[in-house]
Amino acid sequence: MNHTWPITTVSDAARARITTARVAAAYGVPPLERTRLAAGLSARLRQCLNKGGLWFCVLTVADGSLRVEVSPAAADGERPWSVTALCPEPAAGPVSEAVAGDATALPEALLGADEDTALVLERLAEQEELVAFHRDELHQTNQGVLALHAELDAAGRAQREAFAAERAARREAEDARRRLTFLADASAALTASLNHEEIARLLPELLVPEYARTADVWLFDAEDERAPSVPRPAAAVIAARTGRPQYAAARPGGLPGVDDQPPSALHPGRPLLCVPLPTRSAPLGVVTLTPPGERWNPDDAVMLVELTRRAGGALDNARRFEHNRDIAETLQRALLTDLPTTPGLRLAARYLPATYGLNIGGDWYDAFRQPDGSLITVIGDVTGHGLHAAVMMSQLRTALRAYAVDGGSPGELLTRLHTFLHHLQPDLYATAVIARFQPDEPVLTWAAAGHPPPVLRDPDGRVRTLDAKPGAMLGIPLHQEISDHTVPLEPGSTLALYTDGLVERRAQGIDPGIERLSAALGAFGGEELDADLDGAAERILDPMLSDSERDDDVCLLLCHIDGGI
């Protein structure tokens, strides 16, 4: 005998279980074995119903045994379940009736066959209701989870967009800070110099390679007419003519404040940014740049235009400074006196303009004769620097010579200069020392007004500072009568007059410098001074100025007595 039931519902499972129980009873399976068979089959069918899907229950009776097998309809890898019971007796009645039964009597037979079956059906119904309830709750929970996921996704997207915007803003702020820092540092470096050639050399060094691949500075008045002219890009020529930045490339650059031009014939494969170097009147030149990459960032281009504008101002200031310095130095050198020759007295003078800053124009020396035959030597320093100081120095020099024509001692001449300067330039002051050598008199008469004291070397090599009380500075709002001082002179004596640029250092003051000058003067032998006074002046200057940037003019006047005068 063989019979198969498809199992999809609880009723199918109950029908298969009841039929199996009837067949087992019909074939004389003992009650205990039937109970075990029914319980095992019930448990297996319950598992199948929980898993779902289509299952088959196959009942087979053959060779004195009853075998029940439960297997899935689909071959999903799960092994069939089976149980076997012995049949000691053949069927007492027709087995077909036990298998088929009457459809209307199935519920009664089910309840009567096994009380456990009814309980199973009841529990299965309850479980189905419970499963339906939980399935509905699970569906609602799933809908809530889906809605929550959607909200979380939206919040995540908003957060990612906010983070991206924050990173972009931080990156933009960092780039702006970097540009401003570079612009400030580069501007400070450019304006720190007053040499236009150094500024023109420094500008490319600042820009390459971070902001430009190459940088060429074209200064209009720096080209040598004797050298062949260098071809310039058309955009650079337009920038020079119009005073506006130009961008030459195959595609428009769209840079703020920059005009677009066709690509350069000289450099067709590279974009060019040509920025004029502006001044108050007209551009001094043009800076031609190539980008470090494919093209410039617009903000970088704005920064480059601003830096070039500042470089133009620095170049203009340097040119004006150099022009004024050259005029002042030319004027001052033109006014320096050719030293007179006097029997028994030799003079040597040195003037060195300042090499740092516009600090030339205030120092001077002079030597001339008075009507009585006396020789006046003077060295002085006008406060301030530049062209104005040089002009004032020339006026003082001329006034002193005019006053000396009428005679007068060094103190009287300085007193007249003081009154002259106070009325002529009440806000300008000067210092000076005047020394007078009289013929046939071995006496030096001198007077000082706010100036470093003269240094006198005796024939035996001893050096002393003539530090008698000097007068106040010339031109101050104070009435003063400047006194004369005298000191004996011997043949072989040497007097050194100088300005503060020779001896004064900011970190040390003036006294150590005077001591160094005294030591340098005392180191000479008398025969050296007799033989080469000009060389002695040079040998004094070299060690005295070796530790200085020479940010002030330097004057030195040596007066050496060979014999009686």
C-alpha positions in Angstrom: 0.0 0.0 0.0 1.2 3.5 -0.8 -0.5 6.9 -0.3 0.8 10.5 -0.6 -0.7 13.8 0.9 0.3 17.3 0.0 0.8 19.3 3.2 0.2 23.1 3.0 -2.3 23.7 5.8 -3.1 22.6 9.3 -6.1 20.6 7.9 -3.8 18.8 5.5 -1.5 17.9 8.4 -4.3 16.7 10.6 -5.8 14.6 7.8 -2.4 13.0 7.1 -1.9 12.3 10.8 -5.4 10.8 11.4 -5.2 8.7 8.3 -1.8 7.4 9.4 -3.2 6.6 12.8 -6.1 4.7 11.3 -3.9 2.7 9.0 -1.6 1.9 11.8 -4.5 0.6 13.9 -5.8 -1.3 10.9 -2.5 -3.1 10.5 -2.2 -4.0 14.2 0.5 -1.6 15.2 0.6 -1.6 19.1 -1.0 1.4 20.8 2.4 2.6 22.3 4.0 2.5 18.9 1.0 4.3 17.3 1.3 7.0 19.9 4.9 7.4 19.3 4.3 7.4 15.5 1.5 10.0 15.8 3.5 12.2 18.1 6.6 12.1 15.9 4.6 12.7 12.8 2.7 15.6 14.5 6.0 17.2 15.6 7.5 16.9 12.1 4.3 18.3 10.4 4.3 21.2 12.9 7.9 22.0 11.8 7.0 21.8 8.2 4.0 24.2 8.7 6.3 26.6 10.5 8.8 26.6 7.7 6.0 27.0 5.1 5.9 25.9 1.5 4.7 22.6 0.0 5.5 19.4 1.7 4.6 15.7 0.9 3.7 13.1 3.4 4.1 9.5 2.0 2.6 6.5 3.8 3.9 3.0 2.7 3.0 -0.4 4.0 5.1 -3.3 2.8 6.9 -6.4 4.1 5.3 -6.2 7.5 6.2 -2.6 8.3 4.6 0.8 8.0 6.8 3.6 6.9 5.9 7.4 7.0 8.2 9.9 5.1 7.9 13.7 5.0 9.9 15.6 2.4 9.8 19.1 0.8 8.4 19.5 -2.7 11.4 21.6 -3.8 14.9 20.1 -3.7 16.5 22.7 -1.4 19.0 20.3 0.2 17.0 19.4 3.2 17.0 15.6 3.9 13.5 13.8 4.1 12.2 12.8 7.5 10.9 9.2 8.0 9.7 6.9 10.8 8.9 3.1 10.6 6.7 0.9 12.7 6.2 -2.9 12.5 2.8 -4.3 11.4 2.3 -7.7 13.2 -1.2 -8.2 11.7 -2.7 -7.7 8.3 -5.5 -5.1 7.9 -8.7 -6.2 9.5 -10.9 -4.4 7.0 -10.6 -2.6 3.7 -7.7 -0.2 4.0 -9.1 2.1 1.3 -11.9 3.0 3.7 -9.4 3.8 6.4 -7.4 5.9 4.1 -10.2 7.7 2.2 -13.0 7.9 4.8 -16.1 10.0 4.5 -15.5 13.7 4.1 -18.4 14.5 6.3 -17.2 12.2 9.1 -13.6 13.6 9.1 -14.1 16.0 12.0 -15.8 13.4 14.1 -13.1 10.9 13.3 -10.5 13.5 14.0 -11.9 14.2 17.5 -12.5 10.7 18.3 -9.2 9.3 17.0 -6.9 11.4 19.2 -7.5 14.1 21.7 -4.1 15.5 21.0 -5.0 16.2 17.4 -7.8 18.5 18.5 -5.5 20.3 20.9 -2.9 20.6 18.2 -5.5 22.1 15.8 -6.6 24.6 18.5 -3.1 25.6 19.3 -2.3 25.9 15.6 -5.3 28.2 15.2 -4.2 30.3 18.1 -0.7 30.4 16.7 -2.0 31.4 13.3 -3.9 34.3 14.9 -0.8 35.2 16.9 1.4 35.0 13.8 -1.1 37.2 11.9 -1.0 39.7 14.8 2.8 39.7 14.9 2.9 39.8 11.2 0.8 43.0 11.2 2.9 44.5 14.0 6.0 43.5 12.1 4.6 45.2 9.0 3.9 48.4 10.9 7.3 48.2 12.5 8.9 47.7 9.1 7.0 50.7 7.7 8.2 52.8 10.7 11.8 51.5 10.2 11.6 52.4 6.5 10.3 55.9 7.4 13.1 56.2 10.0 15.7 55.1 7.5 14.4 57.7 5.0 14.6 60.4 7.7 18.1 59.2 8.7 19.2 59.2 5.0 17.9 62.7 4.6 19.6 63.8 7.8 22.8 62.1 6.6 22.7 63.8 3.3 22.0 67.2 4.9 24.9 66.5 7.3 27.3 65.5 4.5 26.3 68.6 2.6 26.9 70.7 5.7 30.3 69.1 6.2 31.2 69.6 2.6 30.1 73.3 2.8 32.1 73.7 6.0 35.2 72.1 4.5 34.9 74.3 1.4 34.4 77.4 3.6 37.4 76.4 5.8 39.5 75.7 2.7 38.5 79.1 1.2 39.3 80.9 4.4 42.6 79.1 4.7 43.5 80.1 1.1 42.5 83.7 1.8 44.6 83.7 4.9 47.5 82.3 3.0 47.2 84.9 0.2 46.9 87.7 2.7 49.9 86.5 4.7 52.0 86.1 1.5 50.9 89.6 0.3 51.9 91.2 3.6 55.2 89.4 3.8 56.1 90.0 0.1 55.1 93.7 0.4 57.3 94.1 3.5 60.2 92.5 1.6 59.7 94.8 -1.4 59.4 98.0 0.5 62.3 97.2 2.8 64.7 97.9 0.0 65.5 101.3 -1.6 67.5 99.8 -4.5 65.3 99.4 -7.6 67.5 96.7 -9.1 67.2 94.7 -5.9 63.4 95.0 -5.9 63.2 94.0 -9.6 65.4 90.9 -8.8 63.4 90.1 -5.6 59.9 90.1 -7.2 60.4 86.9 -9.3 62.0 85.1 -6.4 58.9 85.8 -4.3 56.4 84.5 -7.0 58.2 81.5 -8.4 57.3 78.6 -8.1 54.2 78.9 -5.9 52.2 81.5 -7.8 54.0 81.5 -11.2 56.1 79.2 -13.3 58.1 82.0 -14.7 58.2 85.8 -14.0 59.9 88.4 -16.2 60.2 92.0 -15.1 60.4 94.5 -17.9 61.6 98.0 -16.7 61.2 100.6 -19.4 64.3 102.7 -18.6 66.6 99.8 -17.7 67.1 98.7 -21.3 70.6 99.3 -22.8 70.2 101.2 -26.1 73.5 99.6 -27.3 72.2 96.0 -26.7 69.7 94.4 -29.1 66.1 94.9 -28.0 64.3 91.9 -26.5 61.0 90.9 -28.2 58.0 91.4 -25.8 54.6 89.7 -26.0 51.9 91.8 -27.5 49.9 91.6 -24.2 52.8 93.1 -22.4 53.0 96.0 -24.9 49.2 96.6 -24.5 49.6 96.5 -20.7 52.4 99.1 -20.9 50.3 101.3 -23.2 47.0 101.1 -21.4 48.1 100.6 -17.8 45.7 97.6 -17.4 46.5 94.0 -16.7 46.2 91.7 -19.8 45.6 87.9 -20.1 46.8 86.2 -23.3 45.6 82.6 -23.9 43.6 80.5 -26.3 40.5 80.7 -24.1 39.3 83.8 -22.1 40.6 83.7 -18.5 37.6 85.6 -16.9 40.0 87.1 -14.3 38.6 90.1 -12.4 39.9 93.4 -13.7 42.0 91.8 -16.4 41.5 92.2 -20.2 41.6 89.1 -22.4 43.8 88.9 -25.4 44.6 86.3 -28.1 47.4 83.9 -27.3 50.9 85.3 -27.6 52.9 84.5 -30.8 56.0 84.3 -28.7 54.5 81.8 -26.3 51.5 80.2 -28.0 51.2 77.2 -25.8 51.2 79.0 -22.4 48.8 81.5 -20.9 50.4 84.9 -20.0 49.4 87.4 -17.4 50.9 90.8 -18.1 50.6 93.3 -15.2 51.9 96.9 -15.4 54.0 98.3 -12.6 52.0 101.5 -11.8 53.2 104.8 -10.4 51.5 108.1 -9.8 52.0 109.2 -13.4 52.8 106.2 -15.7 53.8 102.6 -15.5 57.5 101.9 -14.8 57.4 98.5 -16.5 55.4 95.3 -16.9 55.6 91.9 -15.1 54.9 88.9 -17.4 53.9 85.7 -15.6 53.1 82.2 -16.6 50.8 80.1 -14.4 52.2 77.3 -12.2 49.5 74.9 -13.5 47.0 75.1 -16.3 45.7 78.5 -15.3 45.3 80.9 -12.4 42.8 80.8 -9.7 40.8 84.1 -9.9 41.6 85.0 -6.3 45.3 84.3 -6.9 45.2 86.6 -10.0 43.7 89.4 -7.9 46.4 88.9 -5.3 49.1 89.0 -8.1 47.7 92.3 -9.5 47.7 93.8 -6.0 51.3 92.7 -5.3 52.5 94.1 -8.6 50.8 97.4 -7.8 52.7 97.5 -4.5 55.9 96.5 -6.2 55.4 99.5 -8.6 55.1 101.8 -5.6 58.2 100.3 -4.1 60.1 100.8 -7.3 58.9 104.3 -7.6 60.0 105.1 -4.1 63.4 103.5 -4.7 63.9 105.6 -7.9 63.0 108.8 -6.2 65.2 108.0 -3.3 68.2 107.1 -5.6 67.5 110.3 -7.6 67.5 112.5 -4.4 70.6 110.7 -3.0 72.5 111.2 -6.3 71.6 114.9 -6.3 72.6 115.4 -2.7 75.8 113.5 -3.1 76.7 115.4 -6.3 75.9 118.7 -4.6 77.9 117.8 -1.5 80.9 116.6 -3.4 80.8 119.7 -5.6 81.0 121.9 -2.4 83.9 120.1 -0.8 87.0 122.2 -0.8 90.2 121.6 -2.5 92.6 121.8 0.4 95.1 124.7 0.3 98.8 124.2 0.6 100.6 125.9 3.4 104.3 125.8 4.2 104.9 123.7 7.3 101.3 122.5 7.5 99.9 119.6 5.4 96.2 118.7 5.2 94.5 115.4 4.2 90.7 115.0 4.1 88.3 112.2 3.4 84.6 112.2 2.8 82.5 109.0 2.5 78.8 109.3 1.8 76.4 107.0 3.6 75.8 103.6 2.0 72.6 102.8 3.9 69.5 104.9 3.5 69.1 108.6 2.4 71.6 109.8 5.1 74.0 111.8 2.9 74.2 115.5 2.6 74.8 116.9 6.1 78.6 116.5 6.7 81.2 118.9 5.4 84.8 120.1 5.8 86.5 123.2 4.7 89.9 124.9 4.9 90.7 128.5 3.8 92.8 131.5 4.6 91.8 134.6 6.5 93.1 138.1 5.4 95.7 138.1 8.2 97.2 134.8 6.8 95.7 132.5 9.4 94.4 129.1 8.2 90.9 128.2 9.2 90.0 124.5 9.1 86.4 123.5 9.9 84.4 120.3 10.0 80.6 120.2 10.7 77.4 118.3 10.5 73.9 119.5 9.7 71.0 117.7 11.4 68.8 115.8 8.9 69.8 114.2 5.7 69.2 114.3 2.0 68.9 117.2 -0.4 67.6 119.7 2.2 70.6 119.0 4.5 73.0 119.4 1.6 71.6 122.8 0.6 71.7 124.0 4.2 75.3 122.8 4.5 76.2 124.8 1.4 74.7 127.9 3.0 76.5 127.5 6.2 79.8 127.0 4.3 79.3 130.1 2.3 78.2 132.1 5.4 81.3 131.0 7.3 83.6 132.0 4.5 81.9 135.4 4.4 82.1 136.0 8.1 85.8 135.0 8.1 86.7 137.7 5.6 86.1 140.2 8.4 88.4 138.3 10.7 87.3 136.8 14.0 88.3 133.9 16.2 86.8 130.4 15.9 84.4 131.1 18.8 83.3 134.4 17.2 82.7 132.7 13.8 80.6 129.9 15.4 78.6 132.5 17.3 77.7 134.3 14.1 76.8 131.0 12.4 74.6 130.2 15.3 72.7 133.4 14.9 72.5 133.0 11.2 71.1 129.5 11.3 68.6 130.3 14.0 67.1 133.1 12.0 67.3 131.3 8.6 66.1 127.9 9.6 64.7 127.9 13.2 63.9 124.1 13.0 67.3 123.0 11.7 70.5 122.6 13.7 74.1 121.9 13.1 77.4 121.1 14.9 80.9 122.3 14.0 84.5 122.5 15.1 86.7 125.4 13.9 90.5 125.2 14.3 92.8 128.2 13.4 96.5 127.9 12.7 98.3 131.2 12.9 101.6 131.8 11.1 104.7 132.0 13.3 102.7 131.1 16.4 102.9 127.5 17.8 99.4 127.8 19.2 96.2 126.2 18.1 93.0 128.1 18.7 89.8 126.2 18.4 86.1 126.3 19.3 83.3 123.7 19.2 79.5 123.8 19.0 77.9 120.5 20.0 80.5 118.6 17.9 82.7 115.6 18.9 85.9 116.9 20.4 89.1 117.1 18.3 91.9 114.6 18.9 95.5 115.9 19.0 98.6 113.7 18.6 101.8 115.0 20.1 105.2 114.4 18.4 106.0 111.6 20.9 102.9 109.6 19.9 100.7 110.5 22.9 97.1 111.3 21.9 94.7 113.5 23.9 91.2 114.6 23.4 90.6 118.4 23.4 87.4 118.2 25.5 87.2 121.7 26.9 83.6 122.8 27.4 82.0 123.3 23.9 79.2 125.5 23.0 75.7 124.2 22.3 74.5 123.2 18.9 74.2 125.9 16.3 70.6 127.1 15.7 69.0 126.1 18.9 66.6 128.8 20.4 69.2 130.0 22.9 71.5 133.1 22.9 75.1 131.9 23.4 78.6 133.2 23.0 80.9 130.4 22.1 84.3 130.5 23.7 87.8 130.0 22.2 90.2 127.4 23.5 94.0 127.3 22.8 96.6 124.5 23.0 100.3 124.7 22.3 101.6 123.0 19.1 104.9 121.4 18.5 106.4 120.4 15.2 105.2 116.9 14.4 101.8 117.3 16.0 98.7 116.1 14.2 95.2 117.3 14.7 92.2 115.1 13.7 88.8 116.7 13.1 86.0 114.3 12.3 82.2 113.9 12.3 80.1 111.5 14.4 79.7 109.0 11.5 83.3 107.9 12.1 83.1 107.2 15.8 79.5 106.7 16.8 77.7 103.4 16.9 74.2 102.9 18.1 74.9 100.0 20.4 78.1 101.5 21.9 77.7 105.3 21.9 80.5 107.7 20.9 83.2 107.4 23.6 84.5 103.9 22.5 84.7 105.3 19.0 86.8 108.2 20.1 89.1 105.9 22.0 89.5 103.7 18.9 90.3 106.8 16.8 92.9 107.9 19.4 94.5 104.5 19.3 94.6 104.4 15.5 96.2 107.9 15.4 98.7 107.1 18.1 99.8 103.9 16.3 101.5 105.9 13.5 105.1 107.0 13.7 106.1 110.6 13.1 107.9 109.7 9.9 104.8 108.0 8.5 102.7 111.1 9.0 105.4 113.3 7.5 105.8 111.0 4.5 102.2 110.1 3.6 99.4 111.9 5.3 96.8 110.9 2.7 97.7 107.2 3.2 97.5 107.7 7.0 93.9 109.0 6.5 93.0 105.9 4.6 94.6 103.6 7.1 92.5 105.3 9.9 89.2 104.9 8.0 89.6 101.2 7.2 89.6 99.8 10.7 87.2 102.4 12.0 84.5 101.6 9.5 84.9 97.8 9.2 82.2 97.1 11.8 79.7 99.6 10.5 77.0 99.6 7.8 77.9 103.3 7.3 74.4 104.6 7.8 75.7 108.2 8.1 78.2 110.4 6.3 81.8 110.3 7.4 84.3 113.2 7.3 87.9 113.2 8.5 90.3 116.1 8.3 94.0 115.6 9.4 96.2 118.6 10.0 99.9 117.7 10.4 102.6 120.3 11.4 106.0 119.7 9.8 107.8 122.7 11.2 107.2 126.3 12.1 104.4 128.1 10.4 
